[in-house]
Amino acid sequence: MKLFDVYPLNDITIVKAKSSNVWDDKGQQYLDMYGGHAVISIGHTHPHYVQRIEEQLHKVGFYSNSIKIPIQTQLAEKLGKVSGKEDYQLFLCNSGAEANENALKLASFYNGRKKIIAFKKAFHGRTSLAVAATDNPAIVAPVNETDNILFLPFNDETALEQAFLQYEICAVIIEGIQGVGGIHVASDTFLKTIRSLCDVHNAVFIADSVQCGYGRSGKFYAHDYSGVNADIYSMAKGMGNGFPVAGIAIAPKFQAKYSMLGTTFGGNHLACAAALAVLEIIEQDKLMDNAAAVGNYLINELKQLPNITEVRGRGLMIGIELPAELKDVKKNLLFKHKIFTGEAKPNVIRLLPALNIGKAEADIFLTALSAELKNASVAV
């Protein structure tokens, strides 16, 4: 049997990882400024993380949600404390798509409605309703197509207000910072408008924090900059530092019923151990403060470099938009300078490093990028 060929692959095999560095099978070291799509939140193979999982594995790795699992309660309490949402409720699952799927389903259960507002360039996942709410027709199969999703311009308050007047809205789902869409930040006033309209019309405000959450922006959820609370927060990537775990934080106004939501693997013992380790390190090492400080440093320095169209983002979720003719910069960073970055087409380099990255690593990246941009300037 062969693998189903759906990923364009770089010819690199990573066999070792530590903190913000990885090594291939030839011994070559790389600086990881991408964290595997924002997954690595506390650094690769963090000792406390490894110990937490190993200790749990020697006790029990898995049993179903038909029994009491105390480590789930511990995780919920720690998540409430670190996120500042202690009165919320936690439902655990396995992936960001599943988290958003359950958030949308819960919203529809709550008010009995169907119409969902999403936004241009949104990415919410690849499962049935999550992919329908994703603004990329290429990954939406015919079976996923529905007229229940209304795509509006991002940060357009007038269009949002008109939609609420025209339709009976079930929910609004929005990334605090669009990731795949190119690192576009939802304005604080726009998020406040969503909150206000949802309150007036009894709609549900869903804050997709799968990529922009877990401290990456400098606050626990990127939406927190607006000063208003969402009804449901979805989370995944940075939650387990590489272990598959996800969840939704649910406001007190939602009432749970048996069998309303469910999962086989969600909230298993190992997943909760991994997620607890992540929160403990975020709290203990003040990684949100570090993300804000190093992120601000990177953004300010990037704005001084030549041949950059725009720098966007908050904290350690940064987009560097380049002119079309500089499309090879990301590839050169990887193969010439041994630095992993991400991309969002067209021509946006995404930085999503571990939240404990230091200024020294940031400077290594800045030096390499500066060299590439200066070379490009000479070539042009």
N, C-alpha and C positions, 0 to 999 in steps of 0.2 A: 504494500500500500504506500502511496505517495501522499505528501501533504497537499491540501487544496490550495492552489497557488493564488492567493488573494492579497499578498503583501509584497510590495517592491522592497527588496532586501539589499542593504549594504553588505559587502563581502567582509564582514567582521564577526568574529565569534568571541563573545565576552565570557571569560571563565573565572574572573575574580573581581570583587568590588569592595571598596571601603570608603566611607564618608562621601566625598564628591569626586572620587576617581574610580575608574574601572580599567581592567587590563584584559587584553585579548590573549588568544592561545599562543601567540608568538612573543608574549612578554611586553608588548607595547602598552604604555600607559596613556589613558585619555582623561581629560577633564569633562565631567558630566554636567553640562549646563541645561539639561533637558529633563533629567529625572524620570525617563520613561513615560512621557506624557503627564508630568506633574504628579506621578505616583510616589516618588521617593521624597518624603517630607522630612525625615529626621536623619538622612544620610544612609548610605548602603551599609548593611551588616552592623548596625549600631549594637554595641555589646549588650546594653540593657534589653533591646528588642530581641536579640538572639536568645538571651537567657530566659526571658519571659516565655517565648514560644517553646523552647526546649523543656523547661520545667513543666509546662502544661502538657506537652506531648507525653511525658512520663506518667502523667496522672490519667487523663482521658482526652482523646483527640476529638471525638464526636459522639454525641447522641442527639436524638431528635428533640423538637420543641414540644414534645408531649410530656416532658418532665420539667422540674424546676432546674434552672441553670443559673446559679448565683452570680457567675462572672458576667452575665448579661446585665444584671442589676448594678453591679459595680461599674460597668462600662457606661450605663445610662447616667449614673450619678456623676461620674467624672466628666462625661461629655457636657452635661448640664452646667457643671461648675466652670469648666474651661471656656465654654461658648457663651456663658452668661444667659442661658435659656433654661434655667433650672425647673421652671414650671411646665416645660414641654414634655411630650411623651416620645419614646423611641421605638421605631419598628426597624428591625435589622434584616438585611438581605445581602446580595452578593456583588452587584455591579451598579454603575451609575445609571445605565439604561433601566435596570430593574427598579432602582430607587425612583426615577422619574415616572415610570409606568405606574407604580403604586401610589405616588403622589397625585397623579392625574385621576386615577381610579377613585381614590379617597375623596378628592374634590367633587367628583360626580355623585358619589354616594351621599355626600354632605348636602348638596342643594338640588339634586335630581336633574341637573342640566347637562348639556352636551358640548356647547360651543366653547372652544379653547382659543385664547389669544396667545400666539407666539410671535417671534420677530424675525425680520430678515437677517440672514446669516447665522441664525440660531443652530446650535447642535445640542440635542438632548438625548441621543442614544440611537441604537439600531434595532430595538424591539418594536412591537406593533404600533402602539400609540406614540411612544417616544420618537420613533423615526418619522412618523407622520407629522410630528411637531418640529422636525428638523428641516431646515431650509436647504435641502440638497436632493433634488429629484432623482439623481443618479443612484442613490441608495434606498429609494422608496419603491418597493415592489408593488405591483398592481393590487395585491391583497391588502397592502397597508394604506392605500389611498382612501381618504375620507373627506367629506365636506364639513367636518366638525372643527377643522383647524383654520383659523384666520391669521394670516401673516401680515403684520404691520411694520412700518418703518421703525427702526430702533431709535429711541430717544425722541419720538415725535408725540408730544402730549396732545396736540389737536386731533391727530388720527385716532389716538387711544380713546379720547373723550367721545368722538363720533361713533366709534365702534360700540361703546357701552350704550349709547342712545339707540343704535340701530338693532342690536342683538341682545338676547338674554344670555349673558356670559356666565359660564361655569367657573372658569379659572383663567388667570394670567400666569404664564410660566416664562421666567426670564433669568438669564445668567447675569450675575453681578458684573462680571467681565467676560465677554464672549471670547472663548478660547480658539476653537477651530475656525471661527469666523474672522479671526485676525486681531485679537486683543483690542476689542472696543469696550470702553467702560460705560456702564449704565450711569447716567447722571443722577446725582442725589435728588434733584427736583423731579426727575422722571419716576424714580422709585417711590417718592412721596405721593405723586399723583396716582400711581398704581394702588398704593395703600388706601388712599382716600376713595377712589372709585370702587374698589372691592368692598370697602366698608358700606358705602351708600347702596350698592347693588347686591349685597350678600354673595359676592363672588369670592373665590379663593386665590390668594396671592401665594404662588409657588416660587421660591427662590432656588433656582438650580445652582447649587454650590459644589457640584461634582468636581470641577477643575479649579474654580476660584475660591473654594472654601478651605477649611482646615488651616487657617493662619497664613495662607499664601499671600494675601493682599496686605498683610500687616494688621488686619483684624481677623477674627475667627471666620466670619462670613464676609465676603466682599460687600454684600448688601448692607452691612452694619454701618458703613460710612454715611448712609442716608439718615440714620437716626430713627428709622421705623422698623417694626418687626414684620416679617412675613408670617403667613399661616403655616406653611410647610417648607422646611429646608431639606433638599436632597443632597447627599454627600457620598463620596466613594473614594476616588483616586488616592489622595494623601492619607486616607483614614487608616490603612493597614500597612503603609510603607512597602507595598509589594504583595502582601497577603490579600487575597480577594475578600473584601468586606465592604459593605455599603449600608446605608440606612436613610430613613427620613425622620426628622425631628418635627413633631406634630403639636400644634397649639392646643391648649386645654379645652377649647370649645368643641373639639371633635370627640365624639363618643365611640369607643371601641365596641365591637360585637364579635362574638366567636365566629371564626371562619370568614370574616370580612376580608382579611388579608392572610397570606400564608407563605411559607417557604420551607424547603427541606434543609438546605445547607446554611441558610442565613442565621447568624448569631451562634454558630457552633463554637465550641470551647477554644479551639486554636485561633479562630478569627477574632474572638473577643480578647484573647491574650495579646495578639498583635496590636489590636486597636487600643487597648489600655496602655501598652508600652509607648505607643505614639503620643498619646495624650499626656502621659507622665513626663516624657522628654520635652514636649512642647511647653508644658507648664514649668518644669524644673529649670530648663535652660533658656527660658524667655525667648522662644524662637519667633513669636510674632513680632516682638520688638526688633529682633535681628533681621527678620524679613523686611520690615519697614525701613530700617537703617541702611542695610546693604542695597535694598531695592532703590531707595532714593539716591544713593551714591551712584549706582549703575545708570539710572535714568538721567541724572544730571551730567554725568560724564559722556554718555551716549549723545546727548544733545549738542556736545561740542565737536563731534566728529564730522568730517566732510561726507558728502554724497549720501546722506540719510534723508529720506523724504519726511519721515515723521517717527517719533518715539511715543508709544502709548503704554498705559498700564498703571498698576499700583503694586507696591511691594515687589515680590519676586515673581510677578506675572507680567512680563514685558514683551511688547511687540516692536520690532524694528523694521519699518517699511523702507524698502530700497527701490531705486529706479529699476525698470524692467531689464535694462542692459547689465545689471549686476546680479543676475539670477544664479551665478556660480559661486557666490560668496559663501553660502551655507556649505556647499560641497567642499570648498577649499578649507573652510574652518575644520571640517572633519578630517580630510585626508592630508592636508599640509600641516595643520596646527594641532591635530589630534584633540579636537574639542567637539563634543556632541551638542548640537542645538536642534530645535524643531523648526517647522515651517508652517505657515498658513498662506496658501496661494491667494492672490499673486504676490510673490516677492516679499513676504513678511517672515522674518526670523523670529521664532518664539523662544524666549528664555523662561524656563520653569525649573530652576535648580532646587536642590534640597534647602530647607529653611535655615539650616545651620551653616550654610556656605559663608566663607569669610571674605574680607576685603582683598586678601592676597589672591584668592581664586578669581574674584571679580577682575582684578587688575590683569591677570594672565589672559582672560578673555578679551578685555578692552585693548590690550596690546596687540593681540592677534587680529582682531577686527579692524583696528586702526591701520595696521599694515596692509590688510586686504583692500581697504577703502582707498588708501593712498596709492596703491598699485593700480587700482581701477581708475583713479583720477588721472594718472600718468597715461594709462592705456587709452582713455577717452580723449 
